[in-house]
Amino acid sequence: MEQYHRPHDKKVKSGTGGRRRKFRDKKTAHLGGVFAATKVADKDLKVEVRGRGGSMGIKLKKASKVNVVLKDGKMKSVGIKRLLESHNPEYVRMNIITRGAVVETELGKVRITNRVGQDGVVNGVVV
């Protein structure tokens, strides 16, 4: 299985000493998708993936530009130079863009506001 949420985080035993049993088995419907791991690159690379029920989604594998919302409310597309901050230090080293990450652009520092791997585009605001 690729990614399955809901680990067993409660006590193993109940208050009376009886052992807790699993509520139900894992279901294929509860599986998550494969992590897109969008990286900074010279050209964009988008991949179509099949979703549940035959729906198609776009995963962004490589990103070169970010759509930045400026102070006056207008939007501008600028090139990404490199990743500066992320919640995971490994992602900074590998230049993997996630939501909340800070990237360096021609306009300065930009914080990513969308889920890049799932949306197929990179959006952000000036920090």
KAJOWO-V752124 format. One record per residue. RES is the residue in one letter. D_CENTER is the distance of its C-alpha to the mean C-alpha in Angstrom with 2 decimals. Layout:
RES_D_CENTER + RES_D_CENTER
This chain:
M_18.73 + E_15.16 + Q_13.58 + Y_15.80 + H_15.44 + R_18.56 + P_20.22 + H_23.93 + D_23.96 + K_27.34 + K_30.78 + V_32.19 + K_35.56 + S_36.65 + G_39.11 + T_42.10 + G_41.28 + G_40.16 + R_37.15 + R_33.96 + R_33.05 + K_29.78 + F_29.38 + R_28.43 + D_27.04 + K_23.51 + K_22.91 + T_21.19 + A_20.07 + H_17.98 + L_16.01 + G_12.24 + G_10.90 + V_10.40 + F_7.24 + A_7.10 + A_7.27 + T_7.92 + K_11.09 + V_13.66 + A_16.65 + D_19.80 + K_19.06 + D_16.23 + L_15.58 + K_14.41 + V_14.84 + E_16.01 + V_15.32 + R_17.62 + G_16.64 + R_19.01 + G_22.28 + G_21.99 + S_19.55 + M_17.65 + G_14.06 + I_12.75 + K_9.98 + L_9.93 + K_10.93 + K_12.71 + A_12.93 + S_16.20 + K_16.35 + V_14.81 + N_16.44 + V_17.81 + V_19.65 + L_22.84 + K_25.11 + D_27.44 + G_24.83 + K_24.78 + M_21.84 + K_21.98 + S_20.06 + V_20.19 + G_19.41 + I_16.95 + K_19.04 + R_16.85 + L_14.27 + L_16.19 + E_14.30 + S_11.25 + H_11.30 + N_11.87 + P_14.89 + E_14.28 + Y_11.23 + V_13.78 + R_16.30 + M_14.37 + N_12.89 + I_9.20 + I_7.34 + T_4.49 + R_5.70 + G_9.21 + A_9.82 + V_13.30 + V_14.44 + E_18.11 + T_19.58 + E_23.18 + L_23.10 + G_21.99 + K_18.97 + V_16.15 + R_13.38 + I_10.17 + T_10.39 + N_8.09 + R_4.74 + V_5.52 + G_5.22 + Q_6.91 + D_9.16 + G_10.58 + V_11.38 + V_10.63 + N_12.31 + G_13.56 + V_16.69 + V_19.29 + V_19.54
